[in-house]
Amino acid sequence: MLRGVDPLPTGPDGLVCSAKGCRAPAGFDLQWNNPKIHTPDRRKHWLACADHRDQLRSFLASRGFLRDVQPLEVDGA
C-alpha cells in the first residue's frame, strides 16, 4: 500500500457504490481527506456509481474534503 493512500473498499459484491442503500457497481473513485485530521497526502475513498457520483462529489466538495474524482479502472474490463 502506498503511504497515505487507503486501499479501495471492497466487499462480497466487489466494488459497489458508497451511497447509502446503493448496491450498484462503482464506476468512480472519489478521493478525499479531512484536512483537520488527515495529513495532506492522505487519501480516503468513496466509490460511486454514475447515478450517485455528483451527489457524493457535492457532499464532499461542500465540506472542503474532495481532492479528486477518477474513473475506476478494473482489470479485465
Summary of the structure (lengths in Angstrom):
residues: 77
radius of gyration: 12.3
end to end distance: 22.7
largest distance: 38.0
contacts: 190
relative contact order: 0.26
helix: 13%
strand: 29%
